[in-house]
Amino acid sequence: MRLPQDSGYKFPRAEGARQTMRGASQADAVRAQFALERKTDCMYWLNIVLLGPFRTLLLVLTCVVLVLSACAEAKTPVQMRIVDLSHVVQGHIPYPPAETLTQIERSADGYAQALRIGLRSGTVAAVVAGSESRPTVDLLSPQDLVLPAVRIDLRDRLQDAEHATIELADVQGWERAHGPIPAGTLVLFVTGWDLRWGDPAAYLNADAAGDPAPPSLSPAVGELLFTERGVLGLGFDSMAKLPVLEHRSHWLLLENLTNVEQVPASGAQVIIGALKVQAGLSAPARVLALVPEVGDAP
């Protein structure tokens, strides 16, 4: 007997077989999903239990290698050289005109017991007024008294000169070799005149009017350093002879330094130990330069 194709009749055995196959396929899919989840869980715990510590160790070792590499390539300061830029306080020294003479009272065995000294005697730190401020030395902050320094060596031209001027070309020559002078710097000039300290007449080099005539600073240098470079102070191994400098803020002047040639052209820090004299515009000072000695780490 033949049935019409569109009769809708389905053989019971064939339909059951198809349902069985669909059930088997779903069961296989469930088993496959379960197996995949178990495999994923196993890989996760394997990663945590076995590979986690190794990853941490690898990270630590990588950091150590990077640090050691940086240390191997860099130069490490191994010590700090200290240069004393101050003259010894004693009675026989060059004095500015009308300055109080230094008197030291000593005990029977020669030790100093009392001191009388003028505020411009010996190595001196002075506050030069700006148009808007002029604090006295006792009002200077510790930050005012610790400054990075550059050193400009002019001994070849100035040491034996009787009437010489620090010119703009001197500073420009230094900058061609080392770059522009950074803002906030103390500029130290080496004239070589500290060698005259033991001979007051040669050190003062008085002119016809009796005024000291050390190497002077040209107005162009002052304009460059304060207006364009923004320095915070000047230092000389002589007395200072300065032009009128138009500057808004106050600045520091160091006079009668010594050993300045031992300071590098750049990289030193200068500590200015000015006596904290109430309302003093200047004061005797112990001035030290800290110079890093750079070399390979031991």
DRENDO-1510 file (C-alpha; in Angstrom, 1 decimal, always signed):
<recs>
REC; n; res; u; v; w
REC; 1; MET; +0.0; +0.0; +0.0 .
REC; 2; ARG; +1.4; +3.4; -0.9 .
REC; 3; LEU; +0.5; +6.5; +1.1 .
REC; 4; PRO; +0.4; +9.9; -0.2 .
REC; 5; GLN; +3.5; +11.9; +0.6 .
REC; 6; ASP; +1.5; +14.7; +2.2 .
REC; 7; SER; -0.6; +12.5; +4.3 .
REC; 8; GLY; +1.3; +13.5; +7.5 .
REC; 9; TYR; +1.7; +9.9; +8.6 .
REC; 10; LYS; +5.0; +9.2; +10.4 .
REC; 11; PHE; +6.4; +5.8; +11.1 .
REC; 12; PRO; +6.6; +5.3; +14.9 .
REC; 13; ARG; +9.9; +3.4; +14.8 .
REC; 14; ALA; +11.7; +6.1; +12.7 .
REC; 15; GLU; +10.4; +9.0; +14.8 .
REC; 16; GLY; +11.6; +7.2; +17.9 .
REC; 17; ALA; +15.0; +6.7; +16.4 .
REC; 18; ARG; +15.3; +10.4; +15.6 .
REC; 19; GLN; +14.3; +11.3; +19.2 .
REC; 20; THR; +16.9; +8.9; +20.5 .
REC; 21; MET; +19.6; +10.5; +18.3 .
REC; 22; ARG; +18.6; +14.0; +19.5 .
REC; 23; GLY; +18.8; +12.8; +23.1 .
REC; 24; ALA; +22.2; +11.2; +22.5 .
REC; 25; SER; +23.5; +14.4; +20.9 .
REC; 26; GLN; +22.4; +16.6; +23.9 .
REC; 27; ALA; +24.0; +14.1; +26.3 .
REC; 28; ASP; +27.3; +14.3; +24.3 .
REC; 29; ALA; +27.1; +18.0; +24.3 .
REC; 30; VAL; +26.6; +18.1; +28.1 .
REC; 31; ARG; +29.5; +15.7; +28.6 .
REC; 32; ALA; +31.7; +17.7; +26.3 .
REC; 33; GLN; +30.9; +20.9; +28.1 .
REC; 34; PHE; +31.6; +19.3; +31.5 .
REC; 35; ALA; +34.9; +17.9; +30.2 .
REC; 36; LEU; +35.9; +21.3; +28.9 .
REC; 37; GLU; +35.0; +23.0; +32.3 .
REC; 38; ARG; +37.0; +20.3; +34.1 .
REC; 39; LYS; +40.0; +20.9; +31.8 .
REC; 40; THR; +39.7; +24.7; +32.3 .
REC; 41; ASP; +39.5; +24.3; +36.1 .
REC; 42; CYS; +42.6; +22.0; +36.0 .
REC; 43; MET; +44.6; +24.4; +33.9 .
REC; 44; TYR; +43.6; +27.3; +36.2 .
REC; 45; TRP; +44.7; +25.5; +39.4 .
REC; 46; LEU; +47.8; +24.2; +37.6 .
REC; 47; ASN; +48.6; +27.8; +36.7 .
REC; 48; ILE; +48.0; +29.0; +40.3 .
REC; 49; VAL; +49.8; +26.2; +42.1 .
REC; 50; LEU; +52.7; +25.5; +39.8 .
REC; 51; LEU; +53.3; +28.6; +37.6 .
REC; 52; GLY; +52.3; +31.4; +40.1 .
REC; 53; PRO; +55.5; +31.2; +42.2 .
REC; 54; PHE; +57.6; +31.0; +39.1 .
REC; 55; ARG; +56.0; +34.1; +37.7 .
REC; 56; THR; +56.6; +36.0; +41.0 .
REC; 57; LEU; +60.2; +34.8; +41.0 .
REC; 58; LEU; +60.7; +35.8; +37.4 .
REC; 59; LEU; +59.3; +39.3; +38.1 .
REC; 60; VAL; +61.7; +39.7; +41.1 .
REC; 61; LEU; +64.7; +38.5; +39.1 .
REC; 62; THR; +63.8; +40.9; +36.3 .
REC; 63; CYS; +63.7; +43.8; +38.7 .
REC; 64; VAL; +67.0; +42.8; +40.2 .
REC; 65; VAL; +68.6; +42.6; +36.8 .
REC; 66; LEU; +67.3; +46.1; +35.9 .
REC; 67; VAL; +68.6; +47.6; +39.1 .
REC; 68; LEU; +72.0; +46.0; +38.8 .
REC; 69; SER; +72.2; +47.2; +35.2 .
REC; 70; ALA; +71.4; +50.7; +36.1 .
REC; 71; CYS; +74.0; +50.7; +38.9 .
REC; 72; ALA; +76.6; +49.3; +36.6 .
REC; 73; GLU; +76.1; +52.0; +34.1 .
REC; 74; ALA; +75.7; +54.9; +36.5 .
REC; 75; LYS; +78.5; +56.6; +38.4 .
REC; 76; THR; +77.9; +56.6; +42.2 .
REC; 77; PRO; +79.3; +59.3; +44.5 .
REC; 78; VAL; +81.6; +57.5; +46.9 .
REC; 79; GLN; +82.5; +60.4; +49.1 .
REC; 80; MET; +82.1; +64.2; +49.4 .
REC; 81; ARG; +85.1; +66.4; +49.4 .
REC; 82; ILE; +84.8; +69.6; +51.5 .
REC; 83; VAL; +86.7; +72.7; +50.5 .
REC; 84; ASP; +87.1; +75.4; +53.1 .
REC; 85; LEU; +86.7; +78.8; +51.4 .
REC; 86; SER; +87.3; +80.9; +54.5 .
REC; 87; HIS; +90.3; +82.8; +55.8 .
REC; 88; VAL; +91.5; +82.3; +59.4 .
REC; 89; VAL; +90.2; +85.0; +61.8 .
REC; 90; GLN; +93.2; +86.9; +63.2 .
REC; 91; GLY; +94.4; +90.4; +63.9 .
REC; 92; HIS; +96.8; +91.0; +60.9 .
REC; 93; ILE; +94.4; +90.9; +57.9 .
REC; 94; PRO; +93.4; +93.4; +55.3 .
REC; 95; TYR; +90.6; +95.7; +56.5 .
REC; 96; PRO; +88.2; +97.9; +54.5 .
REC; 97; PRO; +88.4; +101.6; +55.3 .
REC; 98; ALA; +87.0; +102.5; +58.8 .
REC; 99; GLU; +86.5; +98.9; +59.7 .
REC; 100; THR; +86.9; +97.8; +63.4 .
REC; 101; LEU; +90.2; +96.1; +64.0 .
REC; 102; THR; +90.0; +92.5; +65.1 .
REC; 103; GLN; +91.1; +91.9; +68.7 .
REC; 104; ILE; +91.5; +88.5; +70.2 .
REC; 105; GLU; +92.0; +88.1; +73.9 .
REC; 106; ARG; +94.0; +85.0; +74.8 .
REC; 107; SER; +94.6; +83.0; +77.9 .
REC; 108; ALA; +98.1; +82.5; +79.4 .
REC; 109; ASP; +98.5; +79.3; +77.3 .
REC; 110; GLY; +97.5; +81.1; +74.1 .
REC; 111; TYR; +93.9; +80.0; +73.6 .
REC; 112; ALA; +91.3; +82.6; +72.4 .
REC; 113; GLN; +88.9; +83.7; +75.1 .
REC; 114; ALA; +87.2; +86.7; +73.7 .
REC; 115; LEU; +86.8; +88.3; +70.3 .
REC; 116; ARG; +86.1; +91.7; +69.0 .
REC; 117; ILE; +85.5; +91.8; +65.2 .
REC; 118; GLY; +83.9; +94.1; +62.6 .
REC; 119; LEU; +81.1; +92.8; +60.5 .
REC; 120; ARG; +83.2; +93.2; +57.3 .
REC; 121; SER; +86.3; +91.6; +58.6 .
REC; 122; GLY; +87.7; +88.3; +57.2 .
REC; 123; THR; +85.6; +86.2; +55.0 .
REC; 124; VAL; +82.2; +88.0; +54.8 .
REC; 125; ALA; +78.7; +87.3; +53.7 .
REC; 126; ALA; +76.6; +90.4; +53.0 .
REC; 127; VAL; +73.0; +91.0; +51.9 .
REC; 128; VAL; +72.8; +93.4; +48.9 .
REC; 129; ALA; +69.5; +95.2; +48.7 .
REC; 130; GLY; +67.1; +94.8; +45.9 .
REC; 131; SER; +64.5; +97.3; +44.9 .
REC; 132; GLU; +61.8; +95.4; +46.8 .
REC; 133; SER; +63.6; +93.7; +49.6 .
REC; 134; ARG; +66.6; +93.8; +51.9 .
REC; 135; PRO; +66.5; +91.4; +54.8 .
REC; 136; THR; +69.3; +91.4; +57.3 .
REC; 137; VAL; +71.5; +88.3; +57.8 .
REC; 138; ASP; +69.6; +87.1; +60.8 .
REC; 139; LEU; +66.4; +86.9; +58.7 .
REC; 140; LEU; +67.9; +84.8; +55.9 .
REC; 141; SER; +66.4; +81.3; +55.8 .
REC; 142; PRO; +68.6; +78.2; +55.7 .
REC; 143; GLN; +67.6; +77.8; +52.0 .
REC; 144; ASP; +69.3; +81.2; +51.4 .
REC; 145; LEU; +72.5; +79.9; +52.8 .
REC; 146; VAL; +72.9; +76.7; +50.8 .
REC; 147; LEU; +73.3; +77.3; +47.1 .
REC; 148; PRO; +74.5; +75.4; +44.0 .
REC; 149; ALA; +77.7; +77.1; +42.7 .
REC; 150; VAL; +79.6; +77.6; +39.4 .
REC; 151; ARG; +83.2; +78.7; +39.4 .
REC; 152; ILE; +84.7; +81.0; +36.8 .
REC; 153; ASP; +88.5; +81.0; +36.8 .
REC; 154; LEU; +90.1; +84.2; +35.7 .
REC; 155; ARG; +93.5; +83.9; +37.3 .
REC; 156; ASP; +95.4; +84.0; +34.1 .
REC; 157; ARG; +94.2; +87.6; +33.4 .
REC; 158; LEU; +93.5; +89.0; +36.8 .
REC; 159; GLN; +96.0; +87.6; +39.3 .
REC; 160; ASP; +98.8; +90.0; +38.6 .
REC; 161; ALA; +96.6; +92.9; +37.2 .
REC; 162; GLU; +96.4; +96.0; +39.3 .
REC; 163; HIS; +93.3; +97.6; +37.7 .
REC; 164; ALA; +91.3; +94.9; +36.0 .
REC; 165; THR; +87.6; +94.3; +35.2 .
REC; 166; ILE; +85.6; +91.1; +35.0 .
REC; 167; GLU; +84.1; +91.5; +31.5 .
REC; 168; LEU; +81.1; +90.1; +29.7 .
REC; 169; ALA; +83.5; +88.0; +27.5 .
REC; 170; ASP; +84.8; +86.2; +30.6 .
REC; 171; VAL; +81.3; +84.9; +31.4 .
REC; 172; GLN; +80.4; +84.2; +27.8 .
REC; 173; GLY; +83.6; +82.1; +27.5 .
REC; 174; TRP; +82.5; +80.0; +30.5 .
REC; 175; GLU; +79.1; +79.5; +29.1 .
REC; 176; ARG; +80.4; +78.4; +25.7 .
REC; 177; ALA; +82.3; +75.6; +27.6 .
REC; 178; HIS; +79.7; +74.7; +30.1 .
REC; 179; GLY; +76.3; +76.0; +29.0 .
REC; 180; PRO; +74.2; +78.8; +30.4 .
REC; 181; ILE; +74.5; +79.6; +34.1 .
REC; 182; PRO; +71.5; +78.1; +35.8 .
REC; 183; ALA; +69.0; +80.3; +37.7 .
REC; 184; GLY; +69.3; +80.2; +41.5 .
REC; 185; THR; +73.1; +79.8; +41.3 .
REC; 186; LEU; +76.0; +81.3; +43.3 .
REC; 187; VAL; +78.7; +82.5; +40.9 .
REC; 188; LEU; +82.2; +82.3; +42.3 .
REC; 189; PHE; +85.0; +84.3; +40.6 .
REC; 190; VAL; +88.6; +83.2; +41.0 .
REC; 191; THR; +90.9; +86.2; +40.6 .
REC; 192; GLY; +93.9; +84.8; +42.4 .
REC; 193; TRP; +94.0; +87.7; +44.8 .
REC; 194; ASP; +93.6; +85.5; +47.9 .
REC; 195; LEU; +97.4; +84.9; +47.5 .
REC; 196; ARG; +97.8; +88.6; +48.5 .
REC; 197; TRP; +95.9; +88.1; +51.8 .
REC; 198; GLY; +99.1; +88.0; +53.9 .
REC; 199; ASP; +100.1; +91.4; +52.5 .
REC; 200; PRO; +97.3; +93.9; +53.3 .
REC; 201; ALA; +98.7; +96.7; +51.2 .
REC; 202; ALA; +98.9; +94.5; +48.1 .
REC; 203; TYR; +95.5; +93.0; +48.8 .
REC; 204; LEU; +93.7; +96.4; +49.2 .
REC; 205; ASN; +95.6; +97.9; +46.2 .
REC; 206; ALA; +94.4; +101.3; +47.4 .
REC; 207; ASP; +93.8; +104.0; +44.7 .
REC; 208; ALA; +94.8; +107.7; +45.1 .
REC; 209; ALA; +91.7; +108.3; +47.2 .
REC; 210; GLY; +92.7; +105.5; +49.6 .
REC; 211; ASP; +89.8; +103.2; +48.5 .
REC; 212; PRO; +90.5; +99.5; +47.8 .
REC; 213; ALA; +90.9; +98.7; +44.1 .
REC; 214; PRO; +90.3; +95.0; +43.6 .
REC; 215; PRO; +89.1; +93.5; +40.2 .
REC; 216; SER; +85.8; +95.1; +39.5 .
REC; 217; LEU; +82.6; +93.8; +37.9 .
REC; 218; SER; +81.4; +95.4; +34.7 .
REC; 219; PRO; +77.8; +96.5; +34.5 .
REC; 220; ALA; +77.2; +94.2; +31.5 .
REC; 221; VAL; +78.1; +91.2; +33.6 .
REC; 222; GLY; +75.8; +92.2; +36.4 .
REC; 223; GLU; +73.0; +92.7; +33.9 .
REC; 224; LEU; +73.6; +89.3; +32.3 .
REC; 225; LEU; +73.8; +87.4; +35.6 .
REC; 226; PHE; +70.9; +89.0; +37.5 .
REC; 227; THR; +68.5; +90.0; +34.8 .
REC; 228; GLU; +68.9; +87.3; +32.3 .
REC; 229; ARG; +70.3; +84.3; +34.3 .
REC; 230; GLY; +68.6; +84.9; +37.6 .
REC; 231; VAL; +71.6; +84.1; +39.9 .
REC; 232; LEU; +71.2; +84.5; +43.6 .
REC; 233; GLY; +74.7; +85.6; +44.6 .
REC; 234; LEU; +78.3; +86.4; +43.7 .
REC; 235; GLY; +81.5; +85.4; +45.4 .
REC; 236; PHE; +85.0; +86.7; +45.1 .
REC; 237; ASP; +88.4; +85.7; +46.4 .
REC; 238; SER; +89.1; +89.4; +46.9 .
REC; 239; MET; +87.1; +92.4; +48.1 .
REC; 240; ALA; +84.2; +93.2; +45.8 .
REC; 241; LYS; +84.0; +96.3; +43.6 .
REC; 242; LEU; +80.5; +96.3; +42.1 .
REC; 243; PRO; +78.6; +98.6; +39.8 .
REC; 244; VAL; +75.1; +99.7; +40.7 .
REC; 245; LEU; +72.9; +96.7; +39.9 .
REC; 246; GLU; +69.2; +97.1; +39.4 .
REC; 247; HIS; +67.6; +94.0; +40.9 .
REC; 248; ARG; +64.2; +93.5; +42.4 .
REC; 249; SER; +65.2; +90.9; +45.0 .
REC; 250; HIS; +68.1; +91.0; +47.5 .
REC; 251; TRP; +71.1; +88.8; +46.8 .
REC; 252; LEU; +74.1; +87.4; +48.6 .
REC; 253; LEU; +77.7; +88.8; +48.3 .
REC; 254; LEU; +80.6; +86.7; +49.5 .
REC; 255; GLU; +83.9; +88.6; +49.8 .
REC; 256; ASN; +87.5; +87.5; +50.8 .
REC; 257; LEU; +87.1; +83.9; +49.9 .
REC; 258; THR; +90.1; +81.5; +49.5 .
REC; 259; ASN; +90.7; +78.2; +47.8 .
REC; 260; VAL; +88.0; +78.9; +45.3 .
REC; 261; GLU; +90.1; +77.3; +42.5 .
REC; 262; GLN; +89.5; +73.9; +44.2 .
REC; 263; VAL; +85.8; +74.2; +43.5 .
REC; 264; PRO; +84.8; +72.6; +40.1 .
REC; 265; ALA; +83.4; +74.6; +37.3 .
REC; 266; SER; +79.9; +73.3; +38.3 .
REC; 267; GLY; +78.4; +70.7; +40.5 .
REC; 268; ALA; +79.3; +72.0; +44.0 .
REC; 269; GLN; +77.1; +73.1; +46.8 .
REC; 270; VAL; +78.2; +76.0; +48.9 .
REC; 271; ILE; +77.2; +76.3; +52.6 .
REC; 272; ILE; +77.4; +79.9; +54.0 .
REC; 273; GLY; +77.8; +79.9; +57.8 .
REC; 274; ALA; +77.2; +83.6; +58.4 .
REC; 275; LEU; +77.0; +84.7; +62.0 .
REC; 276; LYS; +73.4; +85.4; +62.8 .
REC; 277; VAL; +73.9; +89.0; +63.8 .
REC; 278; GLN; +70.7; +90.8; +64.7 .
REC; 279; ALA; +69.9; +93.5; +62.1 .
REC; 280; GLY; +73.3; +93.0; +60.5 .
REC; 281; LEU; +73.7; +93.7; +56.8 .
REC; 282; SER; +76.9; +91.7; +56.7 .
REC; 283; ALA; +78.7; +89.2; +59.0 .
REC; 284; PRO; +81.8; +87.2; +59.2 .
REC; 285; ALA; +81.2; +83.7; +57.7 .
REC; 286; ARG; +82.6; +80.2; +57.5 .
REC; 287; VAL; +82.0; +79.2; +53.9 .
REC; 288; LEU; +82.3; +75.6; +52.8 .
REC; 289; ALA; +82.0; +74.0; +49.4 .
REC; 290; LEU; +80.7; +70.4; +49.1 .
REC; 291; VAL; +82.2; +68.7; +46.1 .
REC; 292; PRO; +81.0; +65.2; +45.1 .
REC; 293; GLU; +83.8; +62.8; +44.2 .
REC; 294; VAL; +82.2; +60.5; +41.6 .
REC; 295; GLY; +83.5; +57.1; +40.7 .
REC; 296; ASP; +82.5; +53.5; +40.2 .
REC; 297; ALA; +80.6; +52.0; +43.1 .
REC; 298; PRO; +82.9; +49.7; +45.2 .
</recs>
